[in-house]
Amino acid sequence: MFPPFGCCPGGSNDPETSRRSYQERKLRMLTFWRDGVERQLAAVSAAISTLEQQMNRDGASTPN
């Protein structure tokens, strides 16, 4: 059986406590998402940097 709508796992029926708990969970979720996006951005930035270095190196070694 599911708990009643709006009931929090801690058993508190105080609306302020429930709201605070919801905000804390949301903050943790958004922080988790941001961390993942930052990891992806770092990987893409590293790939771009590596590719640019390779292109510069190949362009410098190719005679015109």
mmCIF file of the N, C-alpha and C atoms, coordinates in Angstrom:
data_MODEL
# 
_entry.id   MODEL 
# 
loop_
_atom_site.group_PDB 
_atom_site.id 
_atom_site.type_symbol 
_atom_site.label_atom_id 
_atom_site.label_alt_id 
_atom_site.label_comp_id 
_atom_site.label_asym_id 
_atom_site.label_entity_id 
_atom_site.label_seq_id 
_atom_site.pdbx_PDB_ins_code 
_atom_site.Cartn_x 
_atom_site.Cartn_y 
_atom_site.Cartn_z 
_atom_site.occupancy 
_atom_site.B_iso_or_equiv 
_atom_site.pdbx_formal_charge 
_atom_site.auth_seq_id 
_atom_site.auth_comp_id 
_atom_site.auth_asym_id 
_atom_site.auth_atom_id 
_atom_site.pdbx_PDB_model_num 
ATOM 1   N N  . MET A 1 1  ? 0.842  -1.178 0.000   1.00 0.00 ? 1  MET A N  1 
ATOM 2   C CA . MET A 1 1  ? 0.000  0.000  0.000   1.00 0.00 ? 1  MET A CA 1 
ATOM 3   C C  . MET A 1 1  ? 0.882  1.234  0.000   1.00 0.00 ? 1  MET A C  1 
ATOM 4   N N  . PHE A 1 2  ? 0.496  2.265  -0.737  1.00 0.00 ? 2  PHE A N  1 
ATOM 5   C CA . PHE A 1 2  ? 1.263  3.495  -0.829  1.00 0.00 ? 2  PHE A CA 1 
ATOM 6   C C  . PHE A 1 2  ? 0.852  4.465  0.269   1.00 0.00 ? 2  PHE A C  1 
ATOM 7   N N  . PRO A 1 3  ? 1.809  5.290  0.730   1.00 0.00 ? 3  PRO A N  1 
ATOM 8   C CA . PRO A 1 3  ? 1.455  6.295  1.738   1.00 0.00 ? 3  PRO A CA 1 
ATOM 9   C C  . PRO A 1 3  ? 0.534  7.347  1.121   1.00 0.00 ? 3  PRO A C  1 
ATOM 10  N N  . PRO A 1 4  ? -0.226 8.038  1.945   1.00 0.00 ? 4  PRO A N  1 
ATOM 11  C CA . PRO A 1 4  ? -1.121 9.069  1.423   1.00 0.00 ? 4  PRO A CA 1 
ATOM 12  C C  . PRO A 1 4  ? -0.355 10.149 0.680   1.00 0.00 ? 4  PRO A C  1 
ATOM 13  N N  . PHE A 1 5  ? -1.017 10.774 -0.284  1.00 0.00 ? 5  PHE A N  1 
ATOM 14  C CA . PHE A 1 5  ? -0.393 11.828 -1.078  1.00 0.00 ? 5  PHE A CA 1 
ATOM 15  C C  . PHE A 1 5  ? 0.114  12.937 -0.159  1.00 0.00 ? 5  PHE A C  1 
ATOM 16  N N  . GLY A 1 6  ? 1.352  13.391 -0.407  1.00 0.00 ? 6  GLY A N  1 
ATOM 17  C CA . GLY A 1 6  ? 1.925  14.467 0.380   1.00 0.00 ? 6  GLY A CA 1 
ATOM 18  C C  . GLY A 1 6  ? 2.599  14.003 1.652   1.00 0.00 ? 6  GLY A C  1 
ATOM 19  N N  . CYS A 1 7  ? 2.505  12.736 1.962   1.00 0.00 ? 7  CYS A N  1 
ATOM 20  C CA . CYS A 1 7  ? 3.135  12.225 3.176   1.00 0.00 ? 7  CYS A CA 1 
ATOM 21  C C  . CYS A 1 7  ? 4.615  12.005 2.902   1.00 0.00 ? 7  CYS A C  1 
ATOM 22  N N  . CYS A 1 8  ? 5.428  12.486 3.785   1.00 0.00 ? 8  CYS A N  1 
ATOM 23  C CA . CYS A 1 8  ? 6.865  12.315 3.600   1.00 0.00 ? 8  CYS A CA 1 
ATOM 24  C C  . CYS A 1 8  ? 7.332  11.073 4.356   1.00 0.00 ? 8  CYS A C  1 
ATOM 25  N N  . PRO A 1 9  ? 8.468  10.480 3.938   1.00 0.00 ? 9  PRO A N  1 
ATOM 26  C CA . PRO A 1 9  ? 8.957  9.268  4.584   1.00 0.00 ? 9  PRO A CA 1 
ATOM 27  C C  . PRO A 1 9  ? 9.272  9.453  6.067   1.00 0.00 ? 9  PRO A C  1 
ATOM 28  N N  . GLY A 1 10 ? 9.573  10.679 6.499   1.00 0.00 ? 10 GLY A N  1 
ATOM 29  C CA . GLY A 1 10 ? 9.920  10.914 7.896   1.00 0.00 ? 10 GLY A CA 1 
ATOM 30  C C  . GLY A 1 10 ? 8.713  10.921 8.806   1.00 0.00 ? 10 GLY A C  1 
ATOM 31  N N  . GLY A 1 11 ? 7.527  10.939 8.249   1.00 0.00 ? 11 GLY A N  1 
ATOM 32  C CA . GLY A 1 11 ? 6.321  10.891 9.037   1.00 0.00 ? 11 GLY A CA 1 
ATOM 33  C C  . GLY A 1 11 ? 5.839  12.247 9.525   1.00 0.00 ? 11 GLY A C  1 
ATOM 34  N N  . SER A 1 12 ? 6.500  13.322 9.115   1.00 0.00 ? 12 SER A N  1 
ATOM 35  C CA . SER A 1 12 ? 6.090  14.648 9.566   1.00 0.00 ? 12 SER A CA 1 
ATOM 36  C C  . SER A 1 12 ? 4.947  15.154 8.707   1.00 0.00 ? 12 SER A C  1 
ATOM 37  N N  . ASN A 1 13 ? 3.935  15.702 9.340   1.00 0.00 ? 13 ASN A N  1 
ATOM 38  C CA . ASN A 1 13 ? 2.809  16.269 8.614   1.00 0.00 ? 13 ASN A CA 1 
ATOM 39  C C  . ASN A 1 13 ? 2.890  17.784 8.556   1.00 0.00 ? 13 ASN A C  1 
ATOM 40  N N  . ASP A 1 14 ? 3.973  18.350 9.066   1.00 0.00 ? 14 ASP A N  1 
ATOM 41  C CA . ASP A 1 14 ? 4.174  19.790 9.051   1.00 0.00 ? 14 ASP A CA 1 
ATOM 42  C C  . ASP A 1 14 ? 4.484  20.250 7.627   1.00 0.00 ? 14 ASP A C  1 
ATOM 43  N N  . PRO A 1 15 ? 3.680  21.144 7.062   1.00 0.00 ? 15 PRO A N  1 
ATOM 44  C CA . PRO A 1 15 ? 3.906  21.585 5.675   1.00 0.00 ? 15 PRO A CA 1 
ATOM 45  C C  . PRO A 1 15 ? 5.275  22.227 5.466   1.00 0.00 ? 15 PRO A C  1 
ATOM 46  N N  . GLU A 1 16 ? 5.754  22.975 6.434   1.00 0.00 ? 16 GLU A N  1 
ATOM 47  C CA . GLU A 1 16 ? 7.071  23.614 6.292   1.00 0.00 ? 16 GLU A CA 1 
ATOM 48  C C  . GLU A 1 16 ? 8.185  22.580 6.252   1.00 0.00 ? 16 GLU A C  1 
ATOM 49  N N  . THR A 1 17 ? 8.081  21.561 7.090   1.00 0.00 ? 17 THR A N  1 
ATOM 50  C CA . THR A 1 17 ? 9.088  20.499 7.102   1.00 0.00 ? 17 THR A CA 1 
ATOM 51  C C  . THR A 1 17 ? 9.035  19.710 5.798   1.00 0.00 ? 17 THR A C  1 
ATOM 52  N N  . SER A 1 18 ? 7.841  19.437 5.318   1.00 0.00 ? 18 SER A N  1 
ATOM 53  C CA . SER A 1 18 ? 7.686  18.713 4.057   1.00 0.00 ? 18 SER A CA 1 
ATOM 54  C C  . SER A 1 18 ? 8.256  19.513 2.903   1.00 0.00 ? 18 SER A C  1 
ATOM 55  N N  . ARG A 1 19 ? 7.967  20.804 2.895   1.00 0.00 ? 19 ARG A N  1 
ATOM 56  C CA . ARG A 1 19 ? 8.474  21.673 1.825   1.00 0.00 ? 19 ARG A CA 1 
ATOM 57  C C  . ARG A 1 19 ? 9.999  21.713 1.869   1.00 0.00 ? 19 ARG A C  1 
ATOM 58  N N  . ARG A 1 20 ? 10.563 21.859 3.058   1.00 0.00 ? 20 ARG A N  1 
ATOM 59  C CA . ARG A 1 20 ? 12.016 21.910 3.210   1.00 0.00 ? 20 ARG A CA 1 
ATOM 60  C C  . ARG A 1 20 ? 12.659 20.596 2.738   1.00 0.00 ? 20 ARG A C  1 
ATOM 61  N N  . SER A 1 21 ? 12.047 19.493 3.096   1.00 0.00 ? 21 SER A N  1 
ATOM 62  C CA . SER A 1 21 ? 12.554 18.187 2.682   1.00 0.00 ? 21 SER A CA 1 
ATOM 63  C C  . SER A 1 21 ? 12.521 18.050 1.164   1.00 0.00 ? 21 SER A C  1 
ATOM 64  N N  . TYR A 1 22 ? 11.426 18.505 0.562   1.00 0.00 ? 22 TYR A N  1 
ATOM 65  C CA . TYR A 1 22 ? 11.301 18.460 -0.897  1.00 0.00 ? 22 TYR A CA 1 
ATOM 66  C C  . TYR A 1 22 ? 12.385 19.318 -1.551  1.00 0.00 ? 22 TYR A C  1 
ATOM 67  N N  . GLN A 1 23 ? 12.611 20.509 -1.014  1.00 0.00 ? 23 GLN A N  1 
ATOM 68  C CA . GLN A 1 23 ? 13.623 21.401 -1.575  1.00 0.00 ? 23 GLN A CA 1 
ATOM 69  C C  . GLN A 1 23 ? 15.017 20.805 -1.450  1.00 0.00 ? 23 GLN A C  1 
ATOM 70  N N  . GLU A 1 24 ? 15.301 20.154 -0.331  1.00 0.00 ? 24 GLU A N  1 
ATOM 71  C CA . GLU A 1 24 ? 16.610 19.527 -0.152  1.00 0.00 ? 24 GLU A CA 1 
ATOM 72  C C  . GLU A 1 24 ? 16.817 18.381 -1.132  1.00 0.00 ? 24 GLU A C  1 
ATOM 73  N N  . ARG A 1 25 ? 15.767 17.563 -1.342  1.00 0.00 ? 25 ARG A N  1 
ATOM 74  C CA . ARG A 1 25 ? 15.868 16.470 -2.319  1.00 0.00 ? 25 ARG A CA 1 
ATOM 75  C C  . ARG A 1 25 ? 16.074 17.031 -3.724  1.00 0.00 ? 25 ARG A C  1 
ATOM 76  N N  . LYS A 1 26 ? 15.350 18.080 -4.047  1.00 0.00 ? 26 LYS A N  1 
ATOM 77  C CA . LYS A 1 26 ? 15.474 18.694 -5.369  1.00 0.00 ? 26 LYS A CA 1 
ATOM 78  C C  . LYS A 1 26 ? 16.871 19.267 -5.565  1.00 0.00 ? 26 LYS A C  1 
ATOM 79  N N  . LEU A 1 27 ? 17.412 19.910 -4.530  1.00 0.00 ? 27 LEU A N  1 
ATOM 80  C CA . LEU A 1 27 ? 18.766 20.458 -4.608  1.00 0.00 ? 27 LEU A CA 1 
ATOM 81  C C  . LEU A 1 27 ? 19.792 19.356 -4.845  1.00 0.00 ? 27 LEU A C  1 
ATOM 82  N N  . ARG A 1 28 ? 19.653 18.234 -4.123  1.00 0.00 ? 28 ARG A N  1 
ATOM 83  C CA . ARG A 1 28 ? 20.585 17.113 -4.316  1.00 0.00 ? 28 ARG A CA 1 
ATOM 84  C C  . ARG A 1 28 ? 20.483 16.578 -5.748  1.00 0.00 ? 28 ARG A C  1 
ATOM 85  N N  . MET A 1 29 ? 19.264 16.465 -6.270  1.00 0.00 ? 29 MET A N  1 
ATOM 86  C CA . MET A 1 29 ? 19.076 15.966 -7.620  1.00 0.00 ? 29 MET A CA 1 
ATOM 87  C C  . MET A 1 29 ? 19.706 16.909 -8.650  1.00 0.00 ? 29 MET A C  1 
ATOM 88  N N  . LEU A 1 30 ? 19.452 18.201 -8.520  1.00 0.00 ? 30 LEU A N  1 
ATOM 89  C CA . LEU A 1 30 ? 19.994 19.173 -9.463  1.00 0.00 ? 30 LEU A CA 1 
ATOM 90  C C  . LEU A 1 30 ? 21.513 19.239 -9.387  1.00 0.00 ? 30 LEU A C  1 
ATOM 91  N N  . THR A 1 31 ? 22.064 19.123 -8.186  1.00 0.00 ? 31 THR A N  1 
ATOM 92  C CA . THR A 1 31 ? 23.515 19.109 -8.020  1.00 0.00 ? 31 THR A CA 1 
ATOM 93  C C  . THR A 1 31 ? 24.121 17.873 -8.688  1.00 0.00 ? 31 THR A C  1 
ATOM 94  N N  . PHE A 1 32 ? 23.449 16.742 -8.537  1.00 0.00 ? 32 PHE A N  1 
ATOM 95  C CA . PHE A 1 32 ? 23.897 15.508 -9.183  1.00 0.00 ? 32 PHE A CA 1 
ATOM 96  C C  . PHE A 1 32 ? 23.905 15.682 -10.707 1.00 0.00 ? 32 PHE A C  1 
ATOM 97  N N  . TRP A 1 33 ? 22.843 16.258 -11.241 1.00 0.00 ? 33 TRP A N  1 
ATOM 98  C CA . TRP A 1 33 ? 22.766 16.491 -12.690 1.00 0.00 ? 33 TRP A CA 1 
ATOM 99  C C  . TRP A 1 33 ? 23.867 17.443 -13.155 1.00 0.00 ? 33 TRP A C  1 
ATOM 100 N N  . ARG A 1 34 ? 24.079 18.528 -12.380 1.00 0.00 ? 34 ARG A N  1 
ATOM 101 C CA . ARG A 1 34 ? 25.105 19.496 -12.748 1.00 0.00 ? 34 ARG A CA 1 
ATOM 102 C C  . ARG A 1 34 ? 26.483 18.837 -12.777 1.00 0.00 ? 34 ARG A C  1 
ATOM 103 N N  . ASP A 1 35 ? 26.769 17.999 -11.782 1.00 0.00 ? 35 ASP A N  1 
ATOM 104 C CA . ASP A 1 35 ? 28.064 17.317 -11.739 1.00 0.00 ? 35 ASP A CA 1 
ATOM 105 C C  . ASP A 1 35 ? 28.263 16.455 -12.988 1.00 0.00 ? 35 ASP A C  1 
ATOM 106 N N  . GLY A 1 36 ? 27.215 15.764 -13.407 1.00 0.00 ? 36 GLY A N  1 
ATOM 107 C CA . GLY A 1 36 ? 27.304 14.942 -14.611 1.00 0.00 ? 36 GLY A CA 1 
ATOM 108 C C  . GLY A 1 36 ? 27.543 15.771 -15.857 1.00 0.00 ? 36 GLY A C  1 
ATOM 109 N N  . VAL A 1 37 ? 26.849 16.893 -15.964 1.00 0.00 ? 37 VAL A N  1 
ATOM 110 C CA . VAL A 1 37 ? 27.022 17.777 -17.121 1.00 0.00 ? 37 VAL A CA 1 
ATOM 111 C C  . VAL A 1 37 ? 28.426 18.374 -17.127 1.00 0.00 ? 37 VAL A C  1 
ATOM 112 N N  . GLU A 1 38 ? 28.940 18.724 -15.948 1.00 0.00 ? 38 GLU A N  1 
ATOM 113 C CA . GLU A 1 38 ? 30.302 19.256 -15.872 1.00 0.00 ? 38 GLU A CA 1 
ATOM 114 C C  . GLU A 1 38 ? 31.324 18.219 -16.322 1.00 0.00 ? 38 GLU A C  1 
ATOM 115 N N  . ARG A 1 39 ? 31.103 16.947 -15.960 1.00 0.00 ? 39 ARG A N  1 
ATOM 116 C CA . ARG A 1 39 ? 32.019 15.888 -16.416 1.00 0.00 ? 39 ARG A CA 1 
ATOM 117 C C  . ARG A 1 39 ? 31.966 15.764 -17.932 1.00 0.00 ? 39 ARG A C  1 
ATOM 118 N N  . GLN A 1 40 ? 30.764 15.807 -18.497 1.00 0.00 ? 40 GLN A N  1 
ATOM 119 C CA . GLN A 1 40 ? 30.624 15.714 -19.947 1.00 0.00 ? 40 GLN A CA 1 
ATOM 120 C C  . GLN A 1 40 ? 31.272 16.905 -20.643 1.00 0.00 ? 40 GLN A C  1 
ATOM 121 N N  . LEU A 1 41 ? 31.088 18.104 -20.095 1.00 0.00 ? 41 LEU A N  1 
ATOM 122 C CA . LEU A 1 41 ? 31.685 19.301 -20.670 1.00 0.00 ? 41 LEU A CA 1 
ATOM 123 C C  . LEU A 1 41 ? 33.204 19.221 -20.635 1.00 0.00 ? 41 LEU A C  1 
ATOM 124 N N  . ALA A 1 42 ? 33.757 18.729 -19.541 1.00 0.00 ? 42 ALA A N  1 
ATOM 125 C CA . ALA A 1 42 ? 35.211 18.578 -19.436 1.00 0.00 ? 42 ALA A CA 1 
ATOM 126 C C  . ALA A 1 42 ? 35.728 17.600 -20.481 1.00 0.00 ? 42 ALA A C  1 
ATOM 127 N N  . ALA A 1 43 ? 34.993 16.518 -20.704 1.00 0.00 ? 43 ALA A N  1 
ATOM 128 C CA . ALA A 1 43 ? 35.410 15.530 -21.707 1.00 0.00 ? 43 ALA A CA 1 
ATOM 129 C C  . ALA A 1 43 ? 35.362 16.128 -23.112 1.00 0.00 ? 43 ALA A C  1 
ATOM 130 N N  . VAL A 1 44 ? 34.311 16.868 -23.423 1.00 0.00 ? 44 VAL A N  1 
ATOM 131 C CA . VAL A 1 44 ? 34.191 17.490 -24.746 1.00 0.00 ? 44 VAL A CA 1 
ATOM 132 C C  . VAL A 1 44 ? 35.282 18.543 -24.934 1.00 0.00 ? 44 VAL A C  1 
ATOM 133 N N  . SER A 1 45 ? 35.542 19.335 -23.908 1.00 0.00 ? 45 SER A N  1 
ATOM 134 C CA . SER A 1 45 ? 36.592 20.355 -23.989 1.00 0.00 ? 45 SER A CA 1 
ATOM 135 C C  . SER A 1 45 ? 37.958 19.714 -24.224 1.00 0.00 ? 45 SER A C  1 
ATOM 136 N N  . ALA A 1 46 ? 38.236 18.617 -23.542 1.00 0.00 ? 46 ALA A N  1 
ATOM 137 C CA . ALA A 1 46 ? 39.501 17.913 -23.737 1.00 0.00 ? 46 ALA A CA 1 
ATOM 138 C C  . ALA A 1 46 ? 39.607 17.354 -25.153 1.00 0.00 ? 46 ALA A C  1 
ATOM 139 N N  . ALA A 1 47 ? 38.514 16.823 -25.681 1.00 0.00 ? 47 ALA A N  1 
ATOM 140 C CA . ALA A 1 47 ? 38.526 16.287 -27.045 1.00 0.00 ? 47 ALA A CA 1 
ATOM 141 C C  . ALA A 1 47 ? 38.761 17.401 -28.058 1.00 0.00 ? 47 ALA A C  1 
ATOM 142 N N  . ILE A 1 48 ? 38.138 18.539 -27.857 1.00 0.00 ? 48 ILE A N  1 
ATOM 143 C CA . ILE A 1 48 ? 38.338 19.679 -28.756 1.00 0.00 ? 48 ILE A CA 1 
ATOM 144 C C  . ILE A 1 48 ? 39.784 20.144 -28.706 1.00 0.00 ? 48 ILE A C  1 
ATOM 145 N N  . SER A 1 49 ? 40.333 20.263 -27.514 1.00 0.00 ? 49 SER A N  1 
ATOM 146 C CA . SER A 1 49 ? 41.713 20.702 -27.358 1.00 0.00 ? 49 SER A CA 1 
ATOM 147 C C  . SER A 1 49 ? 42.683 19.737 -28.038 1.00 0.00 ? 49 SER A C  1 
ATOM 148 N N  . THR A 1 50 ? 42.468 18.454 -27.842 1.00 0.00 ? 50 THR A N  1 
ATOM 149 C CA . THR A 1 50 ? 43.323 17.448 -28.465 1.00 0.00 ? 50 THR A CA 1 
ATOM 150 C C  . THR A 1 50 ? 43.245 17.515 -29.986 1.00 0.00 ? 50 THR A C  1 
ATOM 151 N N  . LEU A 1 51 ? 42.031 17.653 -30.500 1.00 0.00 ? 51 LEU A N  1 
ATOM 152 C CA . LEU A 1 51 ? 41.846 17.734 -31.952 1.00 0.00 ? 51 LEU A CA 1 
ATOM 153 C C  . LEU A 1 51 ? 42.514 18.981 -32.519 1.00 0.00 ? 51 LEU A C  1 
ATOM 154 N N  . GLU A 1 52 ? 42.383 20.106 -31.829 1.00 0.00 ? 52 GLU A N  1 
ATOM 155 C CA . GLU A 1 52 ? 43.036 21.336 -32.289 1.00 0.00 ? 52 GLU A CA 1 
ATOM 156 C C  . GLU A 1 52 ? 44.550 21.179 -32.303 1.00 0.00 ? 52 GLU A C  1 
ATOM 157 N N  . GLN A 1 53 ? 45.100 20.534 -31.263 1.00 0.00 ? 53 GLN A N  1 
ATOM 158 C CA . GLN A 1 53 ? 46.545 20.301 -31.222 1.00 0.00 ? 53 GLN A CA 1 
ATOM 159 C C  . GLN A 1 53 ? 46.985 19.420 -32.379 1.00 0.00 ? 53 GLN A C  1 
ATOM 160 N N  . GLN A 1 54 ? 46.215 18.374 -32.670 1.00 0.00 ? 54 GLN A N  1 
ATOM 161 C CA . GLN A 1 54 ? 46.549 17.482 -33.774 1.00 0.00 ? 54 GLN A CA 1 
ATOM 162 C C  . GLN A 1 54 ? 46.488 18.218 -35.107 1.00 0.00 ? 54 GLN A C  1 
ATOM 163 N N  . MET A 1 55 ? 45.473 19.050 -35.277 1.00 0.00 ? 55 MET A N  1 
ATOM 164 C CA . MET A 1 55 ? 45.337 19.800 -36.534 1.00 0.00 ? 55 MET A CA 1 
ATOM 165 C C  . MET A 1 55 ? 46.489 20.785 -36.702 1.00 0.00 ? 55 MET A C  1 
ATOM 166 N N  . ASN A 1 56 ? 46.877 21.463 -35.604 1.00 0.00 ? 56 ASN A N  1 
ATOM 167 C CA . ASN A 1 56 ? 48.002 22.399 -35.672 1.00 0.00 ? 56 ASN A CA 1 
ATOM 168 C C  . ASN A 1 56 ? 49.302 21.661 -35.974 1.00 0.00 ? 56 ASN A C  1 
ATOM 169 N N  . ARG A 1 57 ? 49.493 20.524 -35.336 1.00 0.00 ? 57 ARG A N  1 
ATOM 170 C CA . ARG A 1 57 ? 50.696 19.736 -35.561 1.00 0.00 ? 57 ARG A CA 1 
ATOM 171 C C  . ARG A 1 57 ? 50.751 19.237 -36.998 1.00 0.00 ? 57 ARG A C  1 
ATOM 172 N N  . ASP A 1 58 ? 49.622 18.725 -37.497 1.00 0.00 ? 58 ASP A N  1 
ATOM 173 C CA . ASP A 1 58 ? 49.585 18.214 -38.868 1.00 0.00 ? 58 ASP A CA 1 
ATOM 174 C C  . ASP A 1 58 ? 49.730 19.342 -39.884 1.00 0.00 ? 58 ASP A C  1 
ATOM 175 N N  . GLY A 1 59 ? 49.184 20.489 -39.584 1.00 0.00 ? 59 GLY A N  1 
ATOM 176 C CA . GLY A 1 59 ? 49.295 21.633 -40.493 1.00 0.00 ? 59 GLY A CA 1 
ATOM 177 C C  . GLY A 1 59 ? 50.718 22.172 -40.545 1.00 0.00 ? 59 GLY A C  1 
ATOM 178 N N  . ALA A 1 60 ? 51.430 22.110 -39.421 1.00 0.00 ? 60 ALA A N  1 
ATOM 179 C CA . ALA A 1 60 ? 52.816 22.613 -39.373 1.00 0.00 ? 60 ALA A CA 1 
ATOM 180 C C  . ALA A 1 60 ? 53.760 21.649 -40.078 1.00 0.00 ? 60 ALA A C  1 
ATOM 181 N N  . SER A 1 61 ? 53.472 20.367 -40.082 1.00 0.00 ? 61 SER A N  1 
ATOM 182 C CA . SER A 1 61 ? 54.375 19.387 -40.685 1.00 0.00 ? 61 SER A CA 1 
ATOM 183 C C  . SER A 1 61 ? 54.097 19.176 -42.163 1.00 0.00 ? 61 SER A C  1 
ATOM 184 N N  . THR A 1 62 ? 52.967 19.666 -42.668 1.00 0.00 ? 62 THR A N  1 
ATOM 185 C CA . THR A 1 62 ? 52.632 19.502 -44.089 1.00 0.00 ? 62 THR A CA 1 
ATOM 186 C C  . THR A 1 62 ? 53.245 20.631 -44.892 1.00 0.00 ? 62 THR A C  1 
ATOM 187 N N  . PRO A 1 63 ? 54.076 20.281 -45.873 1.00 0.00 ? 63 PRO A N  1 
ATOM 188 C CA . PRO A 1 63 ? 54.679 21.331 -46.720 1.00 0.00 ? 63 PRO A CA 1 
ATOM 189 C C  . PRO A 1 63 ? 53.624 21.935 -47.643 1.00 0.00 ? 63 PRO A C  1 
ATOM 190 N N  . ASN A 1 64 ? 53.741 23.243 -47.882 1.00 0.00 ? 64 ASN A N  1 
ATOM 191 C CA . ASN A 1 64 ? 52.784 23.936 -48.781 1.00 0.00 ? 64 ASN A CA 1 
ATOM 192 C C  . ASN A 1 64 ? 53.244 23.921 -50.175 1.00 0.00 ? 64 ASN A C  1 
# 
